Amino acid sequence: MVPKGHKNRSIKRLHLDLRNPRLGRPAVNNEAEATSRLLREFGPKIVALAKSIAEHGLNPTESWAIVQEEGKYIVLEGNRRLVACRLLDNPRKAPDPELVTTFERIKRGVSTAGTFLNPTCVEFKQRADARYWIHLKHHGAGSGEGTAPWGPEMVYLDQVNSGSSSPVEWKEFWYWLEKVYQHDHLLVDLIDQARREQYTLMERLYTWKVKELLGAAFTQPGQISVGVDPDKIKPFIQKLITGMLTSQPKDPKAPGAADILVISSRTLNSRDVAEETIEKVWTETVGEADVTPAIDIDTAKPSGDTADAALTPDSSTPDNDGAKRDPGEDPDPHPNNDSRPRSPKPRKSDTHLYNGVRYAHMPDRLRKLIKECGELEISKHPEIASVAARVVVELAVDTLIDHQNLRPKGKQLTDKLAAVLRHLDPHLDSKNPTRPDLAGTWAAVRTDTADGHFVRDLHNCVHAYQFTAAPEMAKRANVLFTPLLNAINNDLAKPPASAVATSKKNGQA
């Protein structure tokens, strides 16, 4: 555990640790994502830290812990400080305009002659050598401007990431919820809030009753499988999560107070009470409905246009009389409801690039590309999938720009995406967007306008020979751009705009 020594290193040579427990789950793919997540989770504290650094400089009693891995200096301890210093050096790298303005204001007050650009670092030979000291620092008490303490979730993730502890089922259930409901942004936000506010309460909920109701099993390495269709039990999950975020009425005897569902350690103070409460929620939301997963349509239907039709309403499906519907038409409102208990299987729309995307109104080349992408398994072909993800989305965006006479602010993909998204929903920035299905895509574009981030990485998948695309790259593109491609297909069915769109906001993210 003896370090190699102390040296001053330029922040331009230092890199964020993508395994930092502060980043939570799911794992990030690159430093841009890590920066955005740190700012999302600890934004006010990082701003306060930047103000302190601008006025007083870096804390001389705290060296940054670094290790050299694959030719890069990785910051094991000091990731929040690195973000603060980077944005002090170049506020334009902040992921949104408000933060850009904030850090520009802070930078104007820097009185430390830029000493933060070359922090004192202690270099360790390997991660394990630094672990004792990092553990000593973060597992103790801390407050104020000092080191932010790790909560129980961060401690758990640190233990799992380091290999010192195995995954715990009820803790992993939090991440299972976020994964299966990732397309429902409102629900995911509620789950995220509940995880932060009621993290340990899940142990009672899951182990005492929810695990049984869902027929859940824990498979290695820490994967949860269930015997129900997640979409069919969503009302149950929503009510449980809402209950976890509901405060106890101040007056328990007030009218209607007894009917308010409050899920807390106080209300679930015994296993019997917990089981009764959870069963009641299940009965009210699910009742006697069949919640088993649907029959795997891959065994019943050929691949191609009709693949995954039962699971993805956007895909082309056969009518009851056997005639094939054009992609983009509404699916059969009365699908076959036959089902039987079976082990859940990932949907093809999750495992294959753009599977189920509507393309009836796309140009011929795009139709062919999307159809071929639908047969491309991301995990087996991550590099090709990442390249194809970028090519398809840019061609689709260009098609709509030409069709509707849009005028992007610039020629970069982020500029064109911003113009298309604002065309599809001029109210994306408001509290009541008309197209909430595009919120995830819009958030990614807003993040990328300042520093490239995800769209830049997709660009590198095509143009940078030294760049390596992980499967998560194409998987994220699949999630972000599938709603956009469907929206573009629908808009292409409309007649071209009668006049050129000249509004300045059309091309701004």
C-alpha angles and dihedrals in degrees: 000000000000111000123230090239146276122293137160111247129190113245086230088069095046124090133200117252107246088198093058109134090223088072093066121190144000097042118250122237102210145003094269090061090044091053093049093049094048090050092047093051101034103018099132092045092049090050090050089048091051090051090052092049092048091053103034106014126233118329103267091205093062122066121193115249113227138172130192113239125169090347094307130108105234118199107228094174120025104044095138090048091050091053091048092049094046092053092045088054094045115010090183088075091069110114097236137033094246092057091045089057092045095052093043088057092048092047091057088062097051109132100167100086093242096294088145089071091074109039123186109256133191110213121213125199092230140357094259090061091061097042097086093054094044090048090050091052101045104035092060130073122289139164147162118018091346127090113319108240121237116246123218092273093053091047089051094049091048091053093047095044091050093048093239092117137030123238115275117224101223091045092051089050088073090061092043089058093051092048099049093044096040093124092057099074095182093053092045089053090053091048090049091051093047091049091056097043102034104023100143094040088076089072090068095041097047104036097040100049121332093072090055095047093050095043087232125182131188116228127182134294086034100288121149122214125185135198095224138074106257092213092056093053096042093107088056093050092045093053093047093049092045089051090053089056096045118101123224111264112256090228110040089189095055116116110278094007092114091057094056112104110227117177112192140127087268096053093041094047095144138027093247092053092046093051092048093049095047093046089052091053090048092051092048095048106029107012114165095339119135105254099171117123118269120257111275103260092201087078093050106038134047121250123256125054094000098045117125091003096145092053100037116049090195095065125092112265138183119256119236089263091056097254114137117241121222114254109264097038120116114273124243106292089211107050123178106281096194110127141157134192111278140150111277117253127198113261115253088233087064098044101038125059115260091341109171095018112146114241107161093120098039122107115269095259092051091048090056094045094050091046091052091045089055089065094046112104106214099209092054097044108028096154096049091042092053092050092046092048091058096042095050097047094048093048090049092048092048090050093055093043090056094041095051098032094240122174114215119203091240144355098261119107091244089056092050092045090052092051093049094046093049089050092051092046119010088185099059091117094051130087090251109046115184091219108044089165087072095051094098093050091047092050091053092050092048090051092048099049093079101045113000098250114163098003089048090053090051087051089053090052087065103034110025115078092193093054119102119206116213120208088252089066094063092037091057091046088052091055096042100044105034092081090046094051091050090049092049091050091053093047092051088063089065122085116265118271113273093222137030112264106240102168111128093224091062091082103034127098 
